[in-house]
């Protein structure tokens, strides 16, 4: 192997990382004084990072990190700092269960906003559709009207698995959503060779149990990668501002383009086109309510 190799981080284990170098997965250390591009706030290696390794096998060491094209970032729970979940992701499959665990449209909105803010294309996947669609029938149309691509799937019956496999081929795709919705089951259906542990639902709480404990990057047969992430029950934003939020709600942004004032907040201004769209039934009142609540949260975070 050459004196300098190029690889992709697929897992992080404290002072060691697993790196895919060509067809070969290697577990190697990284230098304490890693070379990073300017402007990187969270200087910790994450899955998806493209890295340069110095030395010769078996004594390779990660020495430098390439600039990140995209970063999916959240506020670190209980702390005032950012946590990068994954880097260099092309698209995200936001997974919700169609019935159980009970789908949470507020969390879905948060995950979609995070994708838009990161410049990552989102696809909404409702898994376990073989159990029915009672949990989503009342509001799935909100997302269809907003223009999102929606896939109804079942890892158990393989419904939608072929379509999903074709969607992610050749890309780096992050799978995210709450615990118990079947992210690992979908990935096993896409490629049985992953043999990921699949979760279950707690009878006491009706919520999913964590099976994936840390993000990992998995190579797809042929080309591309998938990122399997731990389930989330909440998602806090780090560097998202209220003025940027509108662009992360494509349905609100379309209605807002008709507002008379460019700096309209769409919350209490007279003559607001967004509020008029809601009153006319052209914009989902539920989606608008979600936008207003998130905007208020971001303002309070800034003021705090």
N, C-alpha and C positions, 0 to 999 in steps of 0.2 A: 504494500500500500504506500501511496505517495506521502511525502512529508506534510502535506496539507490536504485534508479531505473535507468534503461538504456533507452535512447530514441534517436530519430533522429530528427534533426532540419528540419522543413518543411517550415518555413518562419521566417523572421526577421522584427520586428517592433520597431526600436529604442532600448529602454531599455528592451523590451519584445521579446520573441521568441515563436513560435508555435512549439511544440515538439510532435512527435508521440511516445507514450509509449504503446507498445502492440497495442491494437485496439483503444486506447483512445487518441484523440488529446487534448493537453493541452496548454494553453497560460500561460507562467511563466516568471519571471524575471531571470536574470543571475547575478552572483556575479561580482563585479568590478575586483576583483583579481582572475580571472579564472585560474585554473591550466592547463597549456599547456605542451605538450611534447617539448623537446629541438629541436631547429633548425627551429621552425615555425616563418616565417618572418611576415606574415600578421595575427596578432592575433585578428581577428574579426570573430565572429560566422557567418557562411554561411550555406545555405541549404545543406543538406547531412552530416553535422557534426554529428558524433556519440558522445553523451554526457552522463555524469552521473549527476543525480539529487539527491540532499540531502533533507531530511525532510520528512514530511508526508502530503498527500493530505488533504486540498487544499493549503498547504503552501510549496510546492516544489520550489526549486531554482536550476538552473543549476550551478554546482560547478566545473566540470572538463570536458575537451575535449580529446577524444581518438586521438591517432596519425592518421593522414590522409593517406589513401592508395594512393589516387590520388588527385590532385588539378588542375582544369582548371583555368589558371591565364592569365590576360591581363594587359597591361600597363594602369593605370588609366588615362582616357582622360584629357589632359592638365596638368598632374602632373607627377612628377618623382617618382612614387611609384607603387607597384603592387596592383592589385585588384583580389582577389580570387572570381570566379563566383560561383563555387560549389565544394564540396568535396566528395570523395569516390564514384565517378562515374565510372561505368563499361564500358559503351559505349556511343557514341554520334550519334544522327541522325542529319546530317547537311542538312537542308532543303533549297532548292532553288525552285522557280517557273519555270515551263517549258517555259512560255512565258512572263507573266506579274505579278509582276514587272520584268523588264528586268533582266535576270540572269547575275550575275557578277562572271565570273570564277576567277578573281584575289582575290576577297573576299573568294570564295570557297577554293582556295589554302591556304589562310591565316588560315581559320578555320581548315582545314585538318592538316596543320603544327602544330597548337596549340594542336590538339588532339594527334598527334604522340608525341609531346614534353611532354605531360602530361601522356603518357602511356595509353591513352583511345582509344579503338577500334572505328573507325569511319565507319558509313554507310551513303552513299549519297542518299538522297531522293529528286527526282524531283516531286513536287506536281503540281496540276492543269494540269495534262497531258491530261485531257479531252478537254482543249483549244488548243491542238496541241503541237508540239515539235519544232516549227520553231526557238525558242530562243536557243536551245541546240544542234541541229542536227550537227552543224559544228565542235563541240569540245567535245561532250560527249564521243566519242571514245578514247580521250586522257586518260580519267579516267578508262575506261574499260581496256585499254592496261596497265595502271599503276597497275592494280590488285585490284582496289576498288570494293566493293560490291555496286551495284547501284539498286535502287528501283524506278520504275515509278509508281506514285500514283495519286489518285484524292480523296480528302476528300469529294467532292460533289457526286461522283458516287460510292464511296467506293472501287474503284480499288486499289489493293495493301494494303488495310487496314488490311485484315486478315493476310497477310504475315508479315506486320509490327508488328501487335499485337503479333504474335508468336515469332518474333525476340527479342522483348524487355521483354517477360515474365520472371519473376523471377530476373530481373536485375535492376540496377539503371541507367536509360538512360536519358541523357541530350538532349533536342531538341534545336537547335540553328540555326540561319540564319537571313537574313534581315527581316524587317517589311513587312507585306503584303503577305508573301509567303505561309501562311496558317498553321503555326505551331499549333496554338490553334485549328484551324478547324480539323487538323489531330488528335489531342488529344481528341477532342469531338467525333470524329468518332470512335476512339478506345474505349472510355468510355463516353457515353452521359451524365453520371452522373456528369462529371466535370463542364459542363455548362459554359465553358470559353467564355469570350467575344471575338468575332472574328473581325478581322480588315478589312479594305477596302483600295482601291488604290486611291490616290489623282489624280484627272483628270488634275490638273495643272502641277504636277511634274512627274506623272507616278510611284511614289514611294509609299511604304506602310506606313500606319499610325500606330503609336505605340498603341497597346492595352494592352499588358503585360508590366507593369512598373517596376516590380522587380521579381527576380527569386523566384519560389516557387516549393516545392517538393510535388508531388501528389501520393497518394498510388494507385497502380494498383489493380484491382479485382484479388483475388487469392494471388499473391505475387509479390514483386517488386515495384519500384517507377519510376516516370518520373519527370524530371525537366523542367518546362516551363520557358524560359528565354526571356527577352526583345529583340526586333529586334536590329541588329547591322548594321551600315553602314560602320564602319571601325573596325579594330582589331589590336592594337599595342602589340608587344611582350615585355615581361619584362626581363626574364633571359635567353633568347635563344641566343646562340653564333653562329657566322658564321661556326665554325667547327662542330657544332651539327646539322646545317641545313640540310646537306646531308641526314642524317638518317630520316629526316622528309619528304623527297621526295623519296618514295620507288623506283620509276622508275629511278631517278637519281642515287640512291645508288646502284642499280643493275648494271647499266652501269659503275659506278665509281669503282666497284670492280675489273675491268680490267685495271685500270690505273697503270702505271709503278711506280709512286710515291705515297706513302700512304697519303702524305699531299697535294695532288693535289687539287686546289680550283675549278677546272673545268671551269675556266673563261678565262685564257689566256696562259696556259701551252702548249708547243708543245707536240704532241703525246698523248693528253688527250683522253681517251676512251669515255668519255661523249660527247665531241664535235664531235668525230668521229661517234658516234651513231646518233646524230642529223643530221649530214651531210648525213648519210646513210638512213635516214628516219625511223630508229628503235626507236628513242626517239622523242616525240613530241617537235617541236621547240617552241610551245607556253608554254608548261610546263617548258622547259629549260629556256626560257626568264623570266618566273615568278621566277624560282630559282635564276637566276643571279640578278634580281632586288631586291629580298629579301636579298640576300647575301650582296649586296652593302648597303642596308639600315641598316643591322645589323652592318656592319663595321663602317658606319658613326655614328651610335648610340654609339658604343663603344668608338670611337675617341672623341665624344662629351662629 
